[in-house]
Amino acid sequence: MLIYYIKWRLIWFNKKAKVGQLEFELKNNQKLFKKQKAMFEADIIDIDELIHKTDSLREIEKRILSELKMYKQTESVKIDEILYISENIHSLWEYANDFERKQMMTTLFSQLIIDTNDEYKIGTGKARKIIIVSEK
């Protein structure tokens, strides 16, 4: 149980760090936008140059805002879901079908790399033992 809690905390901190990074990028982008406007007002750059530079800044701002919105919307729901799954993984796994098991794994991990001891044999129908190489 402790290992699931630690993994949940790591996921939570990673999301917090990503949101912080996006907010920092947004502030820097807004500063650049204000500088461009100030340069135009001081007649350092002309209107065409201002439009050209601020268009790219607006696109960056839209991208950052959409990512922030996505993280903030999924953050609370995802954390509650991860906590529930990690606390009840054994009982949930026992009664889940293949699709539900896949959903649980994709909820808990963004990337899971597995390997097997044996080579792949076509059409054996036997389940092979897997080894988790890494997870994120």
N, CA, C and O atoms as CSV, one atom per row, in Angstrom:
chain,resi,resn,atom,element,x,y,z
A,1,MET,N,N,0.826,-1.191,0.000
A,1,MET,CA,C,0.000,0.000,0.000
A,1,MET,C,C,0.870,1.255,0.000
A,1,MET,O,O,0.556,2.244,-0.663
A,2,LEU,N,N,1.953,1.200,0.745
A,2,LEU,CA,C,2.839,2.353,0.833
A,2,LEU,C,C,3.442,2.697,-0.525
A,2,LEU,O,O,3.599,3.873,-0.854
A,3,ILE,N,N,3.777,1.691,-1.303
A,3,ILE,CA,C,4.371,1.941,-2.620
A,3,ILE,C,C,3.387,2.646,-3.549
A,3,ILE,O,O,3.791,3.488,-4.351
A,4,TYR,N,N,2.099,2.311,-3.452
A,4,TYR,CA,C,1.101,2.981,-4.278
A,4,TYR,C,C,0.952,4.439,-3.869
A,4,TYR,O,O,0.778,5.319,-4.713
A,5,TYR,N,N,1.024,4.685,-2.559
A,5,TYR,CA,C,0.928,6.059,-2.070
A,5,TYR,C,C,2.121,6.880,-2.553
A,5,TYR,O,O,1.967,8.034,-2.952
A,6,ILE,N,N,3.302,6.283,-2.514
A,6,ILE,CA,C,4.503,6.986,-2.980
A,6,ILE,C,C,4.386,7.305,-4.464
A,6,ILE,O,O,4.723,8.409,-4.890
A,7,LYS,N,N,3.913,6.349,-5.250
A,7,LYS,CA,C,3.735,6.587,-6.686
A,7,LYS,C,C,2.710,7.678,-6.925
A,7,LYS,O,O,2.892,8.519,-7.806
A,8,TRP,N,N,1.624,7.674,-6.145
A,8,TRP,CA,C,0.605,8.709,-6.277
A,8,TRP,C,C,1.200,10.075,-5.978
A,8,TRP,O,O,0.920,11.045,-6.682
A,9,ARG,N,N,2.025,10.157,-4.928
A,9,ARG,CA,C,2.649,11.437,-4.572
A,9,ARG,C,C,3.585,11.908,-5.689
A,9,ARG,O,O,3.632,13.098,-6.001
A,10,LEU,N,N,4.317,10.988,-6.278
A,10,LEU,CA,C,5.211,11.350,-7.384
A,10,LEU,C,C,4.421,11.887,-8.569
A,10,LEU,O,O,4.815,12.884,-9.174
A,11,ILE,N,N,3.317,11.243,-8.905
A,11,ILE,CA,C,2.462,11.716,-9.999
A,11,ILE,C,C,1.929,13.101,-9.674
A,11,ILE,O,O,1.921,13.989,-10.527
A,12,TRP,N,N,1.484,13.281,-8.435
A,12,TRP,CA,C,0.927,14.562,-8.017
A,12,TRP,C,C,1.978,15.665,-8.105
A,12,TRP,O,O,1.696,16.760,-8.591
A,13,PHE,N,N,3.196,15.372,-7.631
A,13,PHE,CA,C,4.261,16.374,-7.690
A,13,PHE,C,C,4.665,16.677,-9.127
A,13,PHE,O,O,4.950,17.829,-9.454
A,14,ASN,N,N,4.696,15.663,-9.993
A,14,ASN,CA,C,5.020,15.889,-11.402
A,14,ASN,C,C,3.991,16.802,-12.054
A,14,ASN,O,O,4.352,17.700,-12.815
A,15,LYS,N,N,2.716,16.580,-11.761
A,15,LYS,CA,C,1.673,17.436,-12.321
A,15,LYS,C,C,1.787,18.852,-11.771
A,15,LYS,O,O,1.619,19.821,-12.512
A,16,LYS,N,N,2.072,18.980,-10.474
A,16,LYS,CA,C,2.242,20.302,-9.873
A,16,LYS,C,C,3.415,21.025,-10.524
A,16,LYS,O,O,3.328,22.220,-10.808
A,17,ALA,N,N,4.510,20.308,-10.761
A,17,ALA,CA,C,5.679,20.917,-11.389
A,17,ALA,C,C,5.355,21.353,-12.812
A,17,ALA,O,O,5.777,22.428,-13.238
A,18,LYS,N,N,4.621,20.545,-13.542
A,18,LYS,CA,C,4.248,20.885,-14.919
A,18,LYS,C,C,3.341,22.108,-14.954
A,18,LYS,O,O,3.510,22.975,-15.810
A,19,VAL,N,N,2.379,22.190,-14.034
A,19,VAL,CA,C,1.495,23.351,-13.965
A,19,VAL,C,C,2.303,24.590,-13.619
A,19,VAL,O,O,2.090,25.654,-14.201
A,20,GLY,N,N,3.227,24.461,-12.678
A,20,GLY,CA,C,4.095,25.587,-12.315
A,20,GLY,C,C,4.939,26.049,-13.486
A,20,GLY,O,O,5.100,27.249,-13.704
A,21,GLN,N,N,5.474,25.109,-14.237
A,21,GLN,CA,C,6.287,25.435,-15.403
A,21,GLN,C,C,5.449,26.154,-16.455
A,21,GLN,O,O,5.901,27.138,-17.040
A,22,LEU,N,N,4.238,25.674,-16.698
A,22,LEU,CA,C,3.358,26.316,-17.680
A,22,LEU,C,C,2.966,27.725,-17.243
A,22,LEU,O,O,2.905,28.635,-18.069
A,23,GLU,N,N,2.700,27.911,-15.951
A,23,GLU,CA,C,2.369,29.246,-15.453
A,23,GLU,C,C,3.550,30.195,-15.602
A,23,GLU,O,O,3.370,31.368,-15.930
A,24,PHE,N,N,4.760,29.690,-15.362
A,24,PHE,CA,C,5.972,30.492,-15.535
A,24,PHE,C,C,6.139,30.893,-17.000
A,24,PHE,O,O,6.447,32.047,-17.296
A,25,GLU,N,N,5.939,29.946,-17.913
A,25,GLU,CA,C,6.026,30.241,-19.345
A,25,GLU,C,C,4.986,31.278,-19.761
A,25,GLU,O,O,5.271,32.156,-20.576
A,26,LEU,N,N,3.785,31.176,-19.202
A,26,LEU,CA,C,2.725,32.125,-19.512
A,26,LEU,C,C,3.100,33.536,-19.051
A,26,LEU,O,O,2.885,34.504,-19.780
A,27,LYS,N,N,3.658,33.652,-17.845
A,27,LYS,CA,C,4.090,34.962,-17.345
A,27,LYS,C,C,5.183,35.556,-18.228
A,27,LYS,O,O,5.151,36.745,-18.545
A,28,ASN,N,N,6.150,34.730,-18.624
A,28,ASN,CA,C,7.225,35.209,-19.506
A,28,ASN,C,C,6.666,35.656,-20.857
A,28,ASN,O,O,7.096,36.668,-21.410
A,29,ASN,N,N,5.719,34.906,-21.375
A,29,ASN,CA,C,5.102,35.246,-22.649
A,29,ASN,C,C,4.357,36.581,-22.542
A,29,ASN,O,O,4.418,37.408,-23.451
A,30,GLN,N,N,3.660,36.778,-21.434
A,30,GLN,CA,C,2.934,38.034,-21.238
A,30,GLN,C,C,3.895,39.215,-21.098
A,30,GLN,O,O,3.601,40.316,-21.564
A,31,LYS,N,N,5.048,38.982,-20.454
A,31,LYS,CA,C,6.068,40.035,-20.347
A,31,LYS,C,C,6.584,40.428,-21.726
A,31,LYS,O,O,6.738,41.611,-22.033
A,32,LEU,N,N,6.847,39.422,-22.549
A,32,LEU,CA,C,7.319,39.702,-23.911
A,32,LEU,C,C,6.278,40.490,-24.703
A,32,LEU,O,O,6.616,41.398,-25.462
A,33,PHE,N,N,5.013,40.132,-24.516
A,33,PHE,CA,C,3.929,40.833,-25.199
A,33,PHE,C,C,3.907,42.309,-24.792
A,33,PHE,O,O,3.774,43.193,-25.638
A,34,LYS,N,N,4.039,42.564,-23.489
A,34,LYS,CA,C,4.050,43.947,-22.993
A,34,LYS,C,C,5.265,44.715,-23.516
A,34,LYS,O,O,5.164,45.899,-23.835
A,35,LYS,N,N,6.408,44.041,-23.603
A,35,LYS,CA,C,7.615,44.693,-24.135
A,35,LYS,C,C,7.426,45.090,-25.602
A,35,LYS,O,O,7.835,46.168,-26.030
A,36,GLN,N,N,6.793,44.187,-26.357
A,36,GLN,CA,C,6.557,44.496,-27.769
A,36,GLN,C,C,5.639,45.708,-27.909
A,36,GLN,O,O,5.866,46.567,-28.761
A,37,LYS,N,N,4.600,45.775,-27.071
A,37,LYS,CA,C,3.703,46.930,-27.104
A,37,LYS,C,C,4.424,48.211,-26.707
A,37,LYS,O,O,4.207,49.267,-27.300
A,38,ALA,N,N,5.285,48.108,-25.697
A,38,ALA,CA,C,6.039,49.282,-25.257
A,38,ALA,C,C,6.995,49.751,-26.348
A,38,ALA,O,O,7.179,50.952,-26.544
A,39,MET,N,N,7.604,48.798,-27.058
A,39,MET,CA,C,8.515,49.154,-28.149
A,39,MET,C,C,7.749,49.855,-29.273
A,39,MET,O,O,8.259,50.793,-29.885
A,40,PHE,N,N,6.530,49.398,-29.540
A,40,PHE,CA,C,5.709,50.049,-30.564
A,40,PHE,C,C,5.329,51.464,-30.132
A,40,PHE,O,O,5.396,52.406,-30.922
A,41,GLU,N,N,4.932,51.597,-28.877
A,41,GLU,CA,C,4.541,52.908,-28.366
A,41,GLU,C,C,5.710,53.885,-28.352
A,41,GLU,O,O,5.513,55.093,-28.480
A,42,ALA,N,N,6.925,53.365,-28.196
A,42,ALA,CA,C,8.119,54.215,-28.196
A,42,ALA,C,C,8.670,54.414,-29.608
A,42,ALA,O,O,9.747,54.987,-29.776
A,43,ASP,N,N,7.942,53.947,-30.618
A,43,ASP,CA,C,8.331,54.057,-32.033
A,43,ASP,C,C,9.660,53.374,-32.353
A,43,ASP,O,O,10.412,53.824,-33.218
A,44,ILE,N,N,9.934,52.292,-31.650
A,44,ILE,CA,C,11.135,51.501,-31.943
A,44,ILE,C,C,10.847,50.508,-33.055
A,44,ILE,O,O,11.697,50.242,-33.905
A,45,ILE,N,N,9.620,49.957,-33.039
A,45,ILE,CA,C,9.194,49.046,-34.113
A,45,ILE,C,C,7.912,49.598,-34.734
A,45,ILE,O,O,7.173,50.353,-34.101
A,46,ASP,N,N,7.662,49.205,-35.991
A,46,ASP,CA,C,6.439,49.676,-36.663
A,46,ASP,C,C,5.296,48.674,-36.445
A,46,ASP,O,O,5.497,47.622,-35.839
A,47,ILE,N,N,4.122,49.001,-36.933
A,47,ILE,CA,C,2.918,48.201,-36.703
A,47,ILE,C,C,3.014,46.812,-37.323
A,47,ILE,O,O,2.535,45.841,-36.738
A,48,ASP,N,N,3.627,46.706,-38.502
A,48,ASP,CA,C,3.756,45.394,-39.147
A,48,ASP,C,C,4.631,44.455,-38.321
A,48,ASP,O,O,4.328,43.271,-38.177
A,49,GLU,N,N,5.710,44.995,-37.786
A,49,GLU,CA,C,6.604,44.180,-36.956
A,49,GLU,C,C,5.906,43.783,-35.657
A,49,GLU,O,O,6.064,42.658,-35.182
A,50,LEU,N,N,5.142,44.701,-35.090
A,50,LEU,CA,C,4.390,44.401,-33.869
A,50,LEU,C,C,3.384,43.273,-34.115
A,50,LEU,O,O,3.288,42.335,-33.324
A,51,ILE,N,N,2.650,43.372,-35.198
A,51,ILE,CA,C,1.663,42.340,-35.529
A,51,ILE,C,C,2.342,40.992,-35.738
A,51,ILE,O,O,1.868,39.968,-35.246
A,52,HIS,N,N,3.440,40.994,-36.461
A,52,HIS,CA,C,4.164,39.757,-36.740
A,52,HIS,C,C,4.648,39.100,-35.441
A,52,HIS,O,O,4.481,37.895,-35.253
A,53,LYS,N,N,5.243,39.887,-34.556
A,53,LYS,CA,C,5.792,39.323,-33.313
A,53,LYS,C,C,4.694,38.928,-32.328
A,53,LYS,O,O,4.810,37.909,-31.647
A,54,THR,N,N,3.642,39.719,-32.251
A,54,THR,CA,C,2.588,39.391,-31.284
A,54,THR,C,C,1.717,38.228,-31.751
A,54,THR,O,O,1.115,37.552,-30.916
A,55,ASP,N,N,1.630,37.976,-33.038
A,55,ASP,CA,C,0.883,36.806,-33.526
A,55,ASP,C,C,1.496,35.512,-32.999
A,55,ASP,O,O,0.787,34.620,-32.533
A,56,SER,N,N,2.814,35.423,-33.080
A,56,SER,CA,C,3.464,34.205,-32.577
A,56,SER,C,C,3.318,34.108,-31.054
A,56,SER,O,O,3.168,33.013,-30.511
A,57,LEU,N,N,3.364,35.257,-30.368
A,57,LEU,CA,C,3.185,35.237,-28.916
A,57,LEU,C,C,1.761,34.825,-28.542
A,57,LEU,O,O,1.557,34.138,-27.542
A,58,ARG,N,N,0.791,35.237,-29.328
A,58,ARG,CA,C,-0.602,34.839,-29.065
A,58,ARG,C,C,-0.796,33.337,-29.273
A,58,ARG,O,O,-1.521,32.695,-28.513
A,59,GLU,N,N,-0.159,32.782,-30.287
A,59,GLU,CA,C,-0.252,31.340,-30.520
A,59,GLU,C,C,0.360,30.562,-29.356
A,59,GLU,O,O,-0.196,29.559,-28.909
A,60,ILE,N,N,1.501,31.030,-28.874
A,60,ILE,CA,C,2.145,30.385,-27.727
A,60,ILE,C,C,1.242,30.479,-26.505
A,60,ILE,O,O,1.103,29.513,-25.755
A,61,GLU,N,N,0.627,31.643,-26.305
A,61,GLU,CA,C,-0.262,31.845,-25.166
A,61,GLU,C,C,-1.475,30.904,-25.250
A,61,GLU,O,O,-1.882,30.341,-24.234
A,62,LYS,N,N,-2.047,30.729,-26.429
A,62,LYS,CA,C,-3.184,29.813,-26.597
A,62,LYS,C,C,-2.790,28.387,-26.250
A,62,LYS,O,O,-3.529,27.678,-25.567
A,63,ARG,N,N,-1.614,27.969,-26.726
A,63,ARG,CA,C,-1.132,26.612,-26.445
A,63,ARG,C,C,-0.949,26.403,-24.942
A,63,ARG,O,O,-1.378,25.389,-24.392
A,64,ILE,N,N,-0.311,27.366,-24.289
A,64,ILE,CA,C,-0.064,27.246,-22.851
A,64,ILE,C,C,-1.378,27.222,-22.079
A,64,ILE,O,O,-1.548,26.411,-21.168
A,65,LEU,N,N,-2.305,28.105,-22.437
A,65,LEU,CA,C,-3.589,28.155,-21.737
A,65,LEU,C,C,-4.391,26.866,-21.919
A,65,LEU,O,O,-5.050,26.407,-20.986
A,66,SER,N,N,-4.335,26.283,-23.117
A,66,SER,CA,C,-5.065,25.030,-23.328
A,66,SER,C,C,-4.438,23.895,-22.520
A,66,SER,O,O,-5.158,23.064,-21.965
A,67,GLU,N,N,-3.100,23.849,-22.446
A,67,GLU,CA,C,-2.445,22.826,-21.631
A,67,GLU,C,C,-2.770,23.008,-20.157
A,67,GLU,O,O,-3.047,22.038,-19.452
A,68,LEU,N,N,-2.736,24.262,-19.689
A,68,LEU,CA,C,-3.068,24.542,-18.292
A,68,LEU,C,C,-4.497,24.117,-17.967
A,68,LEU,O,O,-4.757,23.517,-16.924
A,69,LYS,N,N,-5.405,24.432,-18.862
A,69,LYS,CA,C,-6.805,24.067,-18.660
A,69,LYS,C,C,-6.951,22.554,-18.565
A,69,LYS,O,O,-7.672,22.044,-17.708
A,70,MET,N,N,-6.264,21.843,-19.450
A,70,MET,CA,C,-6.324,20.388,-19.441
A,70,MET,C,C,-5.799,19.827,-18.122
A,70,MET,O,O,-6.433,18.962,-17.518
A,71,TYR,N,N,-4.632,20.322,-17.671
A,71,TYR,CA,C,-4.056,19.824,-16.421
A,71,TYR,C,C,-4.946,20.135,-15.228
A,71,TYR,O,O,-5.134,19.288,-14.354
A,72,LYS,N,N,-5.491,21.335,-15.186
A,72,LYS,CA,C,-6.305,21.712,-14.034
A,72,LYS,C,C,-7.633,20.966,-14.003
A,72,LYS,O,O,-8.134,20.664,-12.920
A,73,GLN,N,N,-8.216,20.661,-15.158
A,73,GLN,CA,C,-9.473,19.919,-15.195
A,73,GLN,C,C,-9.279,18.481,-14.756
A,73,GLN,O,O,-10.075,17.954,-13.980
A,74,THR,N,N,-8.230,17.844,-15.245
A,74,THR,CA,C,-8.023,16.424,-14.957
A,74,THR,C,C,-7.315,16.189,-13.642
A,74,THR,O,O,-7.314,15.067,-13.136
A,75,GLU,N,N,-6.714,17.217,-13.078
A,75,GLU,CA,C,-5.878,17.051,-11.891
A,75,GLU,C,C,-6.643,16.440,-10.718
A,75,GLU,O,O,-6.222,15.410,-10.192
A,76,SER,N,N,-7.749,17.045,-10.296
A,76,SER,CA,C,-8.447,16.563,-9.106
A,76,SER,C,C,-9.128,15.221,-9.353
A,76,SER,O,O,-9.060,14.332,-8.504
A,77,VAL,N,N,-9.774,15.061,-10.486
A,77,VAL,CA,C,-10.453,13.803,-10.801
A,77,VAL,C,C,-9.438,12.679,-10.935
A,77,VAL,O,O,-9.638,11.588,-10.402
A,78,LYS,N,N,-8.367,12.940,-11.635
A,78,LYS,CA,C,-7.343,11.926,-11.878
A,78,LYS,C,C,-6.696,11.479,-10.565
A,78,LYS,O,O,-6.465,10.285,-10.370
A,79,ILE,N,N,-6.404,12.408,-9.674
A,79,ILE,CA,C,-5.753,12.054,-8.415
A,79,ILE,C,C,-6.675,11.191,-7.563
A,79,ILE,O,O,-6.227,10.211,-6.969
A,80,ASP,N,N,-7.950,11.542,-7.497
A,80,ASP,CA,C,-8.898,10.725,-6.737
A,80,ASP,C,C,-9.018,9.327,-7.328
A,80,ASP,O,O,-9.071,8.334,-6.602
A,81,GLU,N,N,-9.061,9.264,-8.652
A,81,GLU,CA,C,-9.169,7.973,-9.329
A,81,GLU,C,C,-7.914,7.124,-9.093
A,81,GLU,O,O,-8.010,5.923,-8.841
A,82,ILE,N,N,-6.758,7.746,-9.176
A,82,ILE,CA,C,-5.499,7.032,-8.936
A,82,ILE,C,C,-5.445,6.503,-7.518
A,82,ILE,O,O,-5.049,5.360,-7.290
A,83,LEU,N,N,-5.839,7.326,-6.573
A,83,LEU,CA,C,-5.854,6.890,-5.179
A,83,LEU,C,C,-6.778,5.701,-4.980
A,83,LEU,O,O,-6.410,4.727,-4.324
A,84,TYR,N,N,-7.977,5.778,-5.543
A,84,TYR,CA,C,-8.939,4.686,-5.395
A,84,TYR,C,C,-8.407,3.396,-6.012
A,84,TYR,O,O,-8.482,2.330,-5.402
A,85,ILE,N,N,-7.874,3.498,-7.213
A,85,ILE,CA,C,-7.352,2.302,-7.891
A,85,ILE,C,C,-6.184,1.718,-7.111
A,85,ILE,O,O,-6.114,0.504,-6.918
A,86,SER,N,N,-5.267,2.569,-6.661
A,86,SER,CA,C,-4.088,2.052,-5.955
A,86,SER,C,C,-4.463,1.391,-4.628
A,86,SER,O,O,-3.810,0.434,-4.212
A,87,GLU,N,N,-5.505,1.888,-3.961
A,87,GLU,CA,C,-5.923,1.281,-2.699
A,87,GLU,C,C,-6.660,-0.040,-2.910
A,87,GLU,O,O,-6.603,-0.922,-2.054
A,88,ASN,N,N,-7.348,-0.183,-4.039
A,88,ASN,CA,C,-8.201,-1.357,-4.259
A,88,ASN,C,C,-7.772,-2.185,-5.463
A,88,ASN,O,O,-8.596,-2.891,-6.043
A,89,ILE,N,N,-6.522,-2.116,-5.845
A,89,ILE,CA,C,-6.059,-2.755,-7.082
A,89,ILE,C,C,-6.299,-4.266,-7.080
A,89,ILE,O,O,-6.675,-4.829,-8.108
A,90,HIS,N,N,-6.090,-4.920,-5.959
A,90,HIS,CA,C,-6.217,-6.378,-5.936
A,90,HIS,C,C,-7.655,-6.834,-6.180
A,90,HIS,O,O,-7.890,-7.742,-6.977
A,91,SER,N,N,-8.604,-6.217,-5.508
A,91,SER,CA,C,-9.998,-6.629,-5.700
A,91,SER,C,C,-10.529,-6.169,-7.060
A,91,SER,O,O,-11.296,-6.890,-7.700
A,92,LEU,N,N,-10.132,-4.992,-7.500
A,92,LEU,CA,C,-10.573,-4.519,-8.816
A,92,LEU,C,C,-10.027,-5.397,-9.934
A,92,LEU,O,O,-10.748,-5.728,-10.875
A,93,TRP,N,N,-8.766,-5.772,-9.835
A,93,TRP,CA,C,-8.115,-6.573,-10.871
A,93,TRP,C,C,-8.782,-7.938,-11.012
A,93,TRP,O,O,-8.931,-8.457,-12.119
A,94,GLU,N,N,-9.172,-8.503,-9.898
A,94,GLU,CA,C,-9.761,-9.840,-9.902
A,94,GLU,C,C,-11.058,-9.891,-10.702
A,94,GLU,O,O,-11.326,-10.883,-11.381
A,95,TYR,N,N,-11.863,-8.838,-10.630
A,95,TYR,CA,C,-13.174,-8.851,-11.278
A,95,TYR,C,C,-13.218,-8.073,-12.598
A,95,TYR,O,O,-14.251,-8.056,-13.268
A,96,ALA,N,N,-12.130,-7.444,-12.971
A,96,ALA,CA,C,-12.124,-6.619,-14.186
A,96,ALA,C,C,-11.893,-7.474,-15.428
A,96,ALA,O,O,-11.206,-8.494,-15.381
A,97,ASN,N,N,-12.489,-7.031,-16.548
A,97,ASN,CA,C,-12.197,-7.689,-17.826
A,97,ASN,C,C,-10.925,-7.047,-18.424
A,97,ASN,O,O,-10.339,-6.146,-17.824
A,98,ASP,N,N,-10.519,-7.514,-19.589
A,98,ASP,CA,C,-9.266,-7.037,-20.179
A,98,ASP,C,C,-9.277,-5.530,-20.437
A,98,ASP,O,O,-8.290,-4.842,-20.175
A,99,PHE,N,N,-10.393,-5.028,-20.949
A,99,PHE,CA,C,-10.486,-3.601,-21.235
A,99,PHE,C,C,-10.364,-2.770,-19.955
A,99,PHE,O,O,-9.650,-1.768,-19.928
A,100,GLU,N,N,-11.061,-3.188,-18.903
A,100,GLU,CA,C,-11.007,-2.469,-17.631
A,100,GLU,C,C,-9.616,-2.519,-17.017
A,100,GLU,O,O,-9.168,-1.543,-16.415
A,101,ARG,N,N,-8.937,-3.635,-17.161
A,101,ARG,CA,C,-7.558,-3.740,-16.662
A,101,ARG,C,C,-6.639,-2.779,-17.410
A,101,ARG,O,O,-5.778,-2.131,-16.815
A,102,LYS,N,N,-6.838,-2.700,-18.723
A,102,LYS,CA,C,-6.045,-1.766,-19.520
A,102,LYS,C,C,-6.308,-0.329,-19.072
A,102,LYS,O,O,-5.376,0.467,-18.956
A,103,GLN,N,N,-7.571,0.002,-18.822
A,103,GLN,CA,C,-7.927,1.344,-18.366
A,103,GLN,C,C,-7.261,1.664,-17.028
A,103,GLN,O,O,-6.775,2.775,-16.820
A,104,MET,N,N,-7.242,0.686,-16.127
A,104,MET,CA,C,-6.584,0.906,-14.834
A,104,MET,C,C,-5.097,1.189,-15.025
A,104,MET,O,O,-4.538,2.077,-14.381
A,105,MET,N,N,-4.467,0.429,-15.910
A,105,MET,CA,C,-3.029,0.605,-16.140
A,105,MET,C,C,-2.737,1.968,-16.770
A,105,MET,O,O,-1.767,2.628,-16.399
A,106,THR,N,N,-3.577,2.391,-17.723
A,106,THR,CA,C,-3.342,3.686,-18.359
A,106,THR,C,C,-3.653,4.835,-17.402
A,106,THR,O,O,-3.113,5.930,-17.560
A,107,THR,N,N,-4.505,4.604,-16.425
A,107,THR,CA,C,-4.768,5.624,-15.409
A,107,THR,C,C,-3.574,5.764,-14.473
A,107,THR,O,O,-3.189,6.875,-14.106
A,108,LEU,N,N,-2.998,4.646,-14.097
A,108,LEU,CA,C,-1.877,4.669,-13.154
A,108,LEU,C,C,-0.548,5.067,-13.801
A,108,LEU,O,O,0.279,5.718,-13.165
A,109,PHE,N,N,-0.342,4.679,-15.056
A,109,PHE,CA,C,0.950,4.900,-15.704
A,109,PHE,C,C,0.758,5.590,-17.041
A,109,PHE,O,O,-0.173,5.280,-17.784
A,110,SER,N,N,1.652,6.534,-17.345
A,110,SER,CA,C,1.612,7.142,-18.671
A,110,SER,C,C,2.404,6.297,-19.660
A,110,SER,O,O,2.133,6.319,-20.861
A,111,GLN,N,N,3.383,5.553,-19.152
A,111,GLN,CA,C,4.173,4.672,-20.012
A,111,GLN,C,C,4.589,3.460,-19.198
A,111,GLN,O,O,5.036,3.589,-18.058
A,112,LEU,N,N,4.440,2.281,-19.791
A,112,LEU,CA,C,4.802,1.038,-19.140
A,112,LEU,C,C,5.525,0.175,-20.165
A,112,LEU,O,O,4.953,-0.188,-21.193
A,113,ILE,N,N,6.770,-0.151,-19.887
A,113,ILE,CA,C,7.569,-0.966,-20.806
A,113,ILE,C,C,7.723,-2.347,-20.182
A,113,ILE,O,O,8.189,-2.488,-19.051
A,114,ILE,N,N,7.319,-3.371,-20.950
A,114,ILE,CA,C,7.389,-4.742,-20.442
A,114,ILE,C,C,8.241,-5.601,-21.362
A,114,ILE,O,O,8.489,-5.256,-22.517
A,115,ASP,N,N,8.680,-6.724,-20.821
A,115,ASP,CA,C,9.471,-7.684,-21.585
A,115,ASP,C,C,9.078,-9.072,-21.086
A,115,ASP,O,O,8.425,-9.205,-20.051
A,116,THR,N,N,9.477,-10.099,-21.824
A,116,THR,CA,C,9.209,-11.474,-21.408
A,116,THR,C,C,10.521,-12.236,-21.335
A,116,THR,O,O,11.524,-11.842,-21.931
A,117,ASN,N,N,10.492,-13.339,-20.592
A,117,ASN,CA,C,11.673,-14.188,-20.504
A,117,ASN,C,C,11.870,-14.979,-21.792
A,117,ASN,O,O,12.998,-15.175,-22.245
A,118,ASP,N,N,10.766,-15.429,-22.377
A,118,ASP,CA,C,10.819,-16.292,-23.556
A,118,ASP,C,C,10.678,-15.478,-24.829
A,118,ASP,O,O,10.241,-14.327,-24.809
A,119,GLU,N,N,11.055,-16.096,-25.927
A,119,GLU,CA,C,10.833,-15.503,-27.242
A,119,GLU,C,C,9.368,-15.693,-27.626
A,119,GLU,O,O,8.702,-16.594,-27.116
A,120,TYR,N,N,8.873,-14.855,-28.513
A,120,TYR,CA,C,7.492,-14.951,-28.968
A,120,TYR,C,C,7.328,-16.156,-29.882
A,120,TYR,O,O,8.100,-16.353,-30.821
A,121,LYS,N,N,6.304,-16.964,-29.590
A,121,LYS,CA,C,5.993,-18.127,-30.413
A,121,LYS,C,C,4.577,-17.968,-30.931
A,121,LYS,O,O,3.643,-17.792,-30.148
A,122,ILE,N,N,4.414,-18.026,-32.214
A,122,ILE,CA,C,3.115,-17.797,-32.850
A,122,ILE,C,C,2.145,-18.926,-32.515
A,122,ILE,O,O,2.466,-20.108,-32.644
A,123,GLY,N,N,0.953,-18.528,-32.084
A,123,GLY,CA,C,-0.146,-19.474,-31.921
A,123,GLY,C,C,-0.048,-20.452,-30.773
A,123,GLY,O,O,-0.715,-21.486,-30.822
A,124,THR,N,N,0.735,-20.196,-29.746
A,124,THR,CA,C,0.816,-21.150,-28.636
A,124,THR,C,C,-0.396,-21.030,-27.721
A,124,THR,O,O,-0.840,-22.032,-27.159
A,125,GLY,N,N,-0.939,-19.826,-27.561
A,125,GLY,CA,C,-2.098,-19.625,-26.709
A,125,GLY,C,C,-1.773,-19.643,-25.227
A,125,GLY,O,O,-2.674,-19.509,-24.400
A,126,LYS,N,N,-0.520,-19.805,-24.879
A,126,LYS,CA,C,-0.118,-19.842,-23.477
A,126,LYS,C,C,0.286,-18.432,-23.032
A,126,LYS,O,O,0.945,-17.695,-23.764
A,127,ALA,N,N,-0.121,-18.088,-21.837
A,127,ALA,CA,C,0.282,-16.799,-21.268
A,127,ALA,C,C,1.745,-16.882,-20.853
A,127,ALA,O,O,2.203,-17.895,-20.323
A,128,ARG,N,N,2.456,-15.811,-21.102
A,128,ARG,CA,C,3.866,-15.770,-20.731
A,128,ARG,C,C,4.064,-14.844,-19.548
A,128,ARG,O,O,3.308,-13.890,-19.364
A,129,LYS,N,N,5.076,-15.123,-18.750
A,129,LYS,CA,C,5.406,-14.279,-17.614
A,129,LYS,C,C,6.049,-13.002,-18.153
A,129,LYS,O,O,6.941,-13.056,-18.999
A,130,ILE,N,N,5.589,-11.860,-17.659
A,130,ILE,CA,C,6.145,-10.583,-18.121
A,130,ILE,C,C,6.992,-9.948,-17.029
A,130,ILE,O,O,6.824,-10.216,-15.840
A,131,ILE,N,N,7.891,-9.112,-17.470
A,131,ILE,CA,C,8.760,-8.353,-16.574
A,131,ILE,C,C,8.558,-6.874,-16.879
A,131,ILE,O,O,8.651,-6.458,-18.033
A,132,ILE,N,N,8.284,-6.088,-15.859
A,132,ILE,CA,C,8.140,-4.647,-16.053
A,132,ILE,C,C,9.532,-4.036,-16.062
A,132,ILE,O,O,10.250,-4.065,-15.063
A,133,VAL,N,N,9.898,-3.481,-17.219
A,133,VAL,CA,C,11.225,-2.905,-17.390
A,133,VAL,C,C,11.271,-1.502,-16.808
A,133,VAL,O,O,12.194,-1.169,-16.065
A,134,SER,N,N,10.280,-0.674,-17.139
A,134,SER,CA,C,10.203,0.666,-16.567
A,134,SER,C,C,8.783,1.185,-16.649
A,134,SER,O,O,7.970,0.709,-17.442
A,135,GLU,N,N,8.502,2.172,-15.812
A,135,GLU,CA,C,7.177,2.806,-15.836
A,135,GLU,C,C,7.314,4.280,-15.519
A,135,GLU,O,O,8.249,4.713,-14.845
A,136,LYS,N,N,6.344,5.045,-16.031
A,136,LYS,CA,C,6.298,6.486,-15.772
A,136,LYS,C,C,4.917,6.836,-15.321
A,136,LYS,O,O,4.635,8.001,-15.043
